[in-house]
């Protein structure tokens, strides 16, 4: 199914972004609305991947920021983008819950929307760890005994899935070949030999699950994936 985008802004501005976006990416489904309150109403009615709030009169800045906060509070599952000319506008939008704020005179809005559709890929070897990321803005991949042939954005490796010490030499080589991949090593269950080999890889972060917990691991991976997402802009 084609990704859906909803754009809020002044008539001429939103139609221009819609036109340019569809010219470059005709497979997208793009809707537009005039007012911030319409944005929230439209976002509730469909599964939009991106909601874009365009630059508008400074007198309506708080109204636009409130729309961002309402999208966040109502569990909008896509990416929220905010266009503003002033630093304070962008800061307010980010504090309200926007995932990215930009100056449309510096970055073209249609290009920002296209970049925002990217979902970082996280490859995970253990099924219970994959459940941590259900519903997140991610592409989740699986691997078992062998490391992925195509390097993901984030690689999550649990010691309980790899009881053979020799595996960790391959993991160390993988990290050297793919320095752009963020690797996280999770000690959830391991013999002394496996623990020594896992630590010897030098992979960081090294998370000891019994000490740090699942929620801390989920936040860590989420932050790494967010860094990957922001690097696209």
Secondary structure, DSSP 8 states (H G I E B T S, - for coil): ---EEEEES-HHHHHHHHHHHHHH-TTSEEEEESSHHHHHHHHHHS--SEEEE----GGGHHHHHHHHHHHHHTT--SEEEEE-SSHHHHHHHHHHT-SEEE-TTTS-HHHHHHHHT--EEEEES-HHHHGGGTTSSEEEEE--SS--SS--SEEEEEGGG---TTHHHHHHHHHHH-TTSEEEEEESS--HHHHHHHHHT--SSEEEHHHH-HHHHHHHHHHHHHHHHHTT-
